[in-house]
Amino acid sequence: MEFTDLDLGNFYRVLAPRPTIIVTTVSPDGKVNAAPFSFTMPVSSKPPLIALASVPSHHTYQNLEQTREMVINIPSEDILQELWITSEKFPQGVNEIEKAGLTQMPSKKVKPPWINESLAYMECQVERILECGDHNLVIGEVLKVGVRKDAVKDGLLNVELVKPLLHLGGKDFVVGDHRKTVDE
Ligand SMILES: Cc1cc2nc3c(=O)[nH]c(=O)nc-3n(C[C@H](O)[C@H](O)[C@H](O)COP(=O)(O)O)c2cc1C
């Protein structure tokens, strides 16, 4: 096999496809914001912690710094176009859930709403924020997880049915719709 060097600034493009989330937050004056993120990972199961990396100029990040709550929504293939609309740069205070024609639902533990068209959602409280290069790492504690009943089978995401979206880069995504199991 021959190998070639990739531009360092694009190193993450070979760490792909990446799970993609839509993060909902609220500003101090209660305005709802939503935006997609694919720099995300679980970091602890006890306590349940999840991280995402955001450019500090994003409204999402500014809301997280100030109000310290978020909902992480897991989108499926069905809402790819809507997800793309939430990624547009709207002025501060514009509700991207409404712009995308998605449905917001009241959360139980936090102020930001969850998105009804999601496969699953996690209500989270910001645990800590770390400065990391041109992104900042936001670590949240998961307080509640809701999942569509048909989205899980035997305790795993039922990918044959619900097709999560994985980000390849730019406008390209992979639809996670089949599983491969290790041989005995
Ligand atoms: C699929 C996808 C994944 C993205 N992932 C990230 C990410 O991980 N971190 C980030 O800072 N921006 C990411 N972005 C860009 C933001 O979603 C985008 O700049 C958005 O307008 C930010 O909105 P806000 O200012 O309302 O928070 C991503 C965009 C898309 C379409």
The ligand as an SDF file (V2000), in Angstrom:
LIG
                    3D

 31 33  0  0  0  0  0  0  0  0999 V2000
  -22.3590   18.4840   10.1880 C   0  0  0  0  0  0  0  0  0  0  0  0
  -21.7500   19.6840   10.8510 C   0  0  0  0  0  0  0  0  0  0  0  0
  -20.9000   19.4980   11.9240 C   0  0  0  0  0  0  0  0  0  0  0  0
  -20.3360   20.6150   12.5850 C   0  0  0  0  0  0  0  0  0  0  0  0
  -19.5080   20.3850   13.6400 N   0  0  0  0  0  0  0  0  0  0  0  0
  -18.9910   21.4350   14.3160 C   0  0  0  0  0  0  0  0  0  0  0  0
  -18.1740   21.2040   15.4660 C   0  0  0  0  0  0  0  0  0  0  0  0
  -17.9550   20.0690   15.8840 O   0  0  0  0  0  0  0  0  0  0  0  0
  -17.6780   22.2940   16.1200 N   0  0  0  0  0  0  0  0  0  0  0  0
  -17.9490   23.5790   15.7090 C   0  0  0  0  0  0  0  0  0  0  0  0
  -17.4570   24.5290   16.3520 O   0  0  0  0  0  0  0  0  0  0  0  0
  -18.7390   23.8310   14.6210 N   0  0  0  0  0  0  0  0  0  0  0  0
  -19.2660   22.7890   13.9380 C   0  0  0  0  0  0  0  0  0  0  0  0
  -20.0860   23.0010   12.8450 N   0  0  0  0  0  0  0  0  0  0  0  0
  -20.4020   24.3840   12.4550 C   0  0  0  0  0  0  0  0  0  0  0  0
  -21.5890   24.9810   13.2370 C   0  0  0  0  0  0  0  0  0  0  0  0
  -22.6920   24.1140   13.3120 O   0  0  0  0  0  0  0  0  0  0  0  0
  -22.0560   26.2670   12.5270 C   0  0  0  0  0  0  0  0  0  0  0  0
  -20.9960   27.1910   12.4320 O   0  0  0  0  0  0  0  0  0  0  0  0
  -23.2610   26.9280   13.1810 C   0  0  0  0  0  0  0  0  0  0  0  0
  -23.6840   28.0490   12.4100 O   0  0  0  0  0  0  0  0  0  0  0  0
  -22.9890   27.4340   14.5950 C   0  0  0  0  0  0  0  0  0  0  0  0
  -24.2060   27.9750   15.0490 O   0  0  0  0  0  0  0  0  0  0  0  0
  -24.3890   28.8880   16.3060 P   0  0  0  0  0  0  0  0  0  0  0  0
  -23.5420   30.1430   16.1130 O   0  0  0  0  0  0  0  0  0  0  0  0
  -25.8560   29.1700   16.3220 O   0  0  0  0  0  0  0  0  0  0  0  0
  -23.9230   28.0860   17.4960 O   0  0  0  0  0  0  0  0  0  0  0  0
  -20.6290   21.9220   12.1580 C   0  0  0  0  0  0  0  0  0  0  0  0
  -21.4920   22.1000   11.0560 C   0  0  0  0  0  0  0  0  0  0  0  0
  -22.0360   20.9920   10.4070 C   0  0  0  0  0  0  0  0  0  0  0  0
  -22.9570   21.2040    9.2450 C   0  0  0  0  0  0  0  0  0  0  0  0
  1  2  1  0
  2  3  1  0
  2 30  2  0
  3  4  2  0
  4  5  1  0
  4 28  1  0
  5  6  2  0
  6  7  1  0
  6 13  1  0
  7  8  2  0
  7  9  1  0
  9 10  1  0
 10 11  2  0
 10 12  1  0
 12 13  2  0
 13 14  1  0
 14 15  1  0
 14 28  1  0
 15 16  1  0
 16 17  1  0
 16 18  1  0
 18 19  1  0
 18 20  1  0
 20 21  1  0
 20 22  1  0
 22 23  1  0
 23 24  1  0
 24 25  2  0
 24 26  1  0
 24 27  1  0
 28 29  2  0
 29 30  1  0
 30 31  1  0
M  END
$$$$
